[in-house]
Amino acid sequence: MSERIKDTVRCLAIDTSTSAMTVAILENGQLLGEISSHAERNHSLGLLPHIQDLLARLGMKPKDLSAVAAGQGPGSYTGVRIAVSVAKTFAWSLGLDLIGVSSLEAMAIGSSVQDDYEKTTDAKTWIVPLMDGRRKQAFTAVYGFEGATALTPEGEPHASWHEVIPDGIRVIGPWMEQIQSLISSQGEQDAPTQILFVGETVGFADELANFTQDFKGNVSVIPYDIEAQYIGQLAFPRLAKGEKADLHTFVPNYTRLPEAEANLLAGLQTKKGEL
């Protein structure tokens, strides 16, 4: 009979924030196995069979796990809820540690190790993950790192990995302008030398082409699906430090409207109440 090994973090990682449904199992941040597929409207039907299949392939049982990490969003409203609900169920029923990871951050750091762009040791890279929010809106953020890759050989985020602009949902045109403005405000030492637009990029081709013309450095556009491996690798350093989420307050990250839009909406509601 197998028992959990003390000081070993054996983590189930899952994400359903996009059309990609992905599950992985990692031990101390190292990938043991992963299954991914596309299921636009079938996440609720396919997620548990994926998990059961992966456990079987690895000769494991649910009780062999010690933690579960979920892509907490943002992304598809229904999709994010499914991953969070399944993660909470596993944590509650098996007594597992529970932790949430930004789905956008996992998309960003996973794309950084792909072979779709030139890697140099002296590069300052900004990664802009994009999930199509329809009507020219994107769930997006900006992350940065220095060097050839954002992951160490051990599979942990590089020391230079950091958030530049937090998760949000943004209209793509003004979002491109905001990024350009931020780059212009950076000193020469801090400005990025290359930009990676990654994820669901197809619907934003025109805007990304315009950005590429205006940016003086290198720009790469990399279509990329989230892989649960990177949910787990972002989770591991935090789990190893004893960090975990509260089961009862753990909820999806649906993101907030940008401040200007929130203020506009609040103003319209106020005026409506005055009529």
C-alpha positions as CSV (number, residue, x, y, z in Angstrom):
1,M,0.0,0.0,0.0
2,S,1.5,3.4,-1.0
3,E,1.8,6.2,1.5
4,R,2.5,9.9,1.1
5,I,6.2,10.6,1.4
6,K,6.9,13.2,4.0
7,D,8.5,16.4,2.5
8,T,7.5,15.2,-1.0
9,V,5.1,17.6,-2.8
10,R,3.2,15.4,-5.3
11,C,0.8,17.8,-7.0
12,L,-2.1,17.5,-9.3
13,A,-2.2,20.6,-11.5
14,I,-5.3,21.5,-13.6
15,D,-6.4,24.3,-15.9
16,T,-9.7,24.8,-17.8
17,S,-9.6,28.6,-18.3
18,T,-9.5,28.3,-22.2
19,S,-10.6,25.7,-24.7
20,A,-7.5,23.7,-23.7
21,M,-8.2,21.3,-20.9
22,T,-5.0,20.2,-19.3
23,V,-4.0,18.1,-16.3
24,A,-0.5,17.2,-14.9
25,I,1.1,15.5,-12.0
26,L,4.4,16.7,-10.7
27,E,6.7,15.6,-7.9
28,N,8.7,18.4,-6.2
29,G,8.2,20.5,-9.3
30,Q,9.3,17.9,-11.8
31,L,6.8,16.6,-14.4
32,L,5.7,13.0,-14.1
33,G,2.9,13.1,-16.7
34,E,0.5,15.4,-18.5
35,I,-2.7,15.1,-20.6
36,S,-4.1,17.9,-22.6
37,S,-6.9,18.2,-25.1
38,H,-9.3,20.8,-26.6
39,A,-12.9,20.8,-25.4
40,E,-14.6,24.1,-26.0
41,R,-17.8,23.2,-24.1
42,N,-17.0,19.8,-22.5
43,H,-14.7,20.6,-19.7
44,S,-17.2,19.5,-17.1
45,L,-17.5,16.1,-18.8
46,G,-13.8,15.5,-19.6
47,L,-11.8,16.8,-16.7
48,L,-12.3,14.0,-14.2
49,P,-11.7,11.3,-16.8
50,H,-8.5,13.1,-17.8
51,I,-7.4,13.0,-14.1
52,Q,-8.3,9.3,-13.7
53,D,-6.5,8.4,-16.9
54,L,-3.3,10.2,-15.9
55,L,-3.3,8.6,-12.5
56,A,-3.8,5.2,-14.1
57,R,-0.9,5.8,-16.6
58,L,1.4,6.7,-13.7
59,G,0.3,3.8,-11.5
60,M,-1.0,6.1,-8.9
61,K,-4.1,6.6,-6.8
62,P,-5.7,9.9,-5.6
63,K,-4.4,9.2,-2.1
64,D,-0.8,9.4,-3.4
65,L,-1.3,13.1,-4.0
66,S,-0.3,15.7,-1.4
67,A,-1.5,18.9,-3.1
68,V,-3.7,20.2,-5.9
69,A,-3.0,23.4,-7.9
70,A,-5.7,25.0,-10.1
71,G,-5.5,27.6,-12.8
72,Q,-7.6,30.3,-11.0
73,G,-8.2,32.3,-14.1
74,P,-8.9,34.7,-15.6
75,G,-10.5,33.2,-18.7
76,S,-13.7,31.5,-19.7
77,Y,-16.3,32.2,-16.9
78,T,-17.6,28.6,-16.9
79,G,-14.2,27.0,-17.6
80,V,-12.4,28.7,-14.6
81,R,-15.2,27.7,-12.3
82,I,-14.8,24.0,-13.3
83,A,-11.1,23.8,-12.5
84,V,-11.6,25.6,-9.2
85,S,-14.6,23.4,-8.2
86,V,-12.7,20.2,-9.0
87,A,-9.6,21.3,-7.1
88,K,-11.7,22.2,-4.1
89,T,-13.4,18.8,-4.2
90,F,-10.1,17.0,-4.3
91,A,-8.6,19.1,-1.5
92,W,-11.6,18.6,0.7
93,S,-12.2,14.9,0.1
94,L,-8.5,13.9,0.2
95,G,-7.1,16.4,2.7
96,L,-4.8,17.9,0.1
97,D,-3.1,21.3,0.2
98,L,-4.8,23.7,-2.2
99,I,-3.3,26.5,-4.1
100,G,-4.3,28.8,-7.0
101,V,-2.1,30.0,-9.9
102,S,-2.8,32.7,-12.4
103,S,-3.7,31.0,-15.7
104,L,-2.2,34.0,-17.5
105,E,1.1,33.6,-15.7
106,A,1.2,29.9,-16.5
107,M,0.6,30.7,-20.1
108,A,3.3,33.3,-20.1
109,I,6.0,31.2,-18.4
110,G,5.2,28.1,-20.4
111,S,5.6,30.0,-23.6
112,S,9.0,31.3,-22.6
113,V,10.6,27.8,-23.0
114,Q,9.1,27.2,-26.5
115,D,11.4,27.2,-29.5
116,D,9.5,29.8,-31.5
117,Y,11.8,32.8,-30.8
118,E,15.4,33.7,-30.6
119,K,16.8,33.3,-27.0
120,T,19.8,35.3,-25.9
121,T,21.4,35.5,-22.5
122,D,21.4,39.3,-22.4
123,A,17.8,39.8,-23.5
124,K,15.2,41.7,-21.4
125,T,11.9,40.1,-22.3
126,W,8.3,41.1,-21.7
127,I,5.7,38.4,-22.3
128,V,2.1,39.4,-23.0
129,P,-0.3,36.5,-22.6
130,L,-3.6,36.8,-24.5
131,M,-6.9,35.0,-24.0
132,D,-9.6,36.0,-26.5
133,G,-12.4,37.7,-24.5
134,R,-14.4,38.4,-27.7
135,R,-15.3,41.8,-29.1
136,K,-11.6,42.7,-29.4
137,Q,-11.1,42.3,-25.7
138,A,-8.4,40.1,-24.1
139,F,-7.7,38.6,-20.7
140,T,-4.1,39.7,-20.5
141,A,-1.2,40.9,-18.4
142,V,2.6,41.5,-18.8
143,Y,5.4,39.5,-17.2
144,G,9.1,40.1,-17.6
145,F,12.4,38.2,-17.1
146,E,16.1,38.6,-18.1
147,G,18.2,36.0,-19.8
148,A,17.5,33.1,-22.2
149,T,14.6,31.5,-20.3
150,A,12.2,32.3,-17.5
151,L,12.7,28.8,-15.8
152,T,15.7,27.5,-14.0
153,P,17.1,24.0,-14.9
154,E,15.2,22.8,-11.8
155,G,11.9,24.0,-13.3
156,E,11.3,26.9,-11.0
157,P,10.7,30.5,-12.0
158,H,14.0,32.4,-12.6
159,A,14.9,35.0,-9.9
160,S,14.3,37.8,-12.5
161,W,10.7,36.6,-13.3
162,H,8.2,39.3,-12.3
163,E,4.8,40.8,-13.0
164,V,4.9,44.1,-14.9
165,I,1.2,44.7,-15.3
166,P,-1.4,42.5,-13.4
167,D,-4.1,40.3,-14.8
168,G,-7.1,42.1,-16.3
169,I,-9.6,42.2,-19.2
170,R,-8.7,45.0,-21.7
171,V,-9.7,46.3,-25.1
172,I,-6.9,45.3,-27.4
173,G,-6.3,48.7,-29.2
174,P,-5.9,50.8,-26.0
175,W,-4.0,47.9,-24.4
176,M,-1.3,48.0,-27.2
177,E,-1.1,51.8,-26.6
178,Q,-0.7,51.3,-22.9
179,I,2.2,48.8,-23.4
180,Q,3.9,51.1,-25.8
181,S,3.5,54.0,-23.4
182,L,5.0,52.0,-20.6
183,I,7.9,50.9,-22.7
184,S,8.6,54.6,-23.6
185,S,8.6,55.6,-19.9
186,Q,11.3,53.0,-19.0
187,G,14.9,54.0,-18.8
188,E,17.4,52.3,-21.2
189,Q,18.4,49.8,-18.5
190,D,14.8,48.7,-17.8
191,A,13.2,48.8,-21.2
192,P,12.5,45.4,-22.8
193,T,14.6,44.3,-25.8
194,Q,12.0,41.9,-27.0
195,I,8.2,41.3,-26.6
196,L,6.5,38.0,-26.9
197,F,2.7,38.0,-27.6
198,V,1.5,34.5,-26.7
199,G,-1.6,32.4,-26.4
200,E,-4.8,33.0,-28.3
201,T,-3.2,35.5,-30.7
202,V,-5.1,34.9,-34.0
203,G,-8.0,37.2,-33.3
204,F,-5.6,40.1,-32.6
205,A,-3.4,39.8,-35.7
206,D,-3.9,43.3,-37.1
207,E,-3.3,45.0,-33.7
208,L,-0.1,42.9,-33.1
209,A,1.1,43.7,-36.6
210,N,0.7,47.4,-35.9
211,F,2.6,47.0,-32.6
212,T,5.4,45.2,-34.3
213,Q,5.9,48.1,-36.8
214,D,6.1,50.6,-34.0
215,F,8.4,48.7,-31.5
216,K,12.1,49.1,-32.1
217,G,13.1,45.7,-30.6
218,N,12.2,42.2,-31.5
219,V,8.5,41.0,-31.5
220,S,7.4,37.4,-31.7
221,V,3.8,36.2,-31.9
222,I,3.5,32.7,-30.5
223,P,0.1,30.8,-30.6
224,Y,0.2,28.7,-27.4
225,D,-2.1,26.6,-25.2
226,I,-1.7,26.5,-21.5
227,E,0.0,23.4,-20.2
228,A,-0.8,22.2,-16.7
229,Q,2.9,21.5,-16.1
230,Y,3.5,25.2,-15.6
231,I,0.6,25.6,-13.2
232,G,2.4,23.0,-11.1
233,Q,5.8,24.5,-11.5
234,L,4.6,27.9,-10.4
235,A,2.8,26.3,-7.5
236,F,5.7,24.2,-6.2
237,P,7.9,26.9,-4.6
238,R,4.9,28.3,-2.8
239,L,3.7,24.8,-1.6
240,A,7.3,24.0,-0.5
241,K,7.2,27.1,1.8
242,G,3.9,25.9,3.3
243,E,1.6,28.3,1.5
244,K,-1.9,27.1,0.8
245,A,-5.3,28.6,0.1
246,D,-8.3,28.5,2.4
247,L,-10.7,25.9,1.1
248,H,-13.8,27.9,2.0
249,T,-12.7,31.3,0.5
250,F,-10.9,30.0,-2.6
251,V,-12.8,31.3,-5.7
252,P,-12.0,32.0,-9.4
253,N,-10.3,35.1,-10.5
254,Y,-12.8,36.7,-13.0
255,T,-10.7,39.9,-13.1
256,R,-12.0,43.4,-12.6
257,L,-12.8,46.1,-15.1
258,P,-10.0,48.6,-15.7
259,E,-10.4,51.6,-13.3
260,A,-11.4,54.0,-16.0
261,E,-14.2,51.7,-17.2
262,A,-15.3,50.9,-13.7
263,N,-15.5,54.6,-12.9
264,L,-17.4,55.3,-16.1
265,L,-19.9,52.5,-15.3
266,A,-20.3,53.8,-11.7
267,G,-21.0,57.3,-13.1
268,L,-23.6,56.1,-15.5
269,Q,-25.3,54.1,-12.7
270,T,-25.3,57.2,-10.5
271,K,-26.8,59.4,-13.2
272,K,-29.5,56.7,-13.8
273,G,-30.4,56.8,-10.1
274,E,-30.7,60.6,-10.2
275,L,-33.3,60.5,-13.0
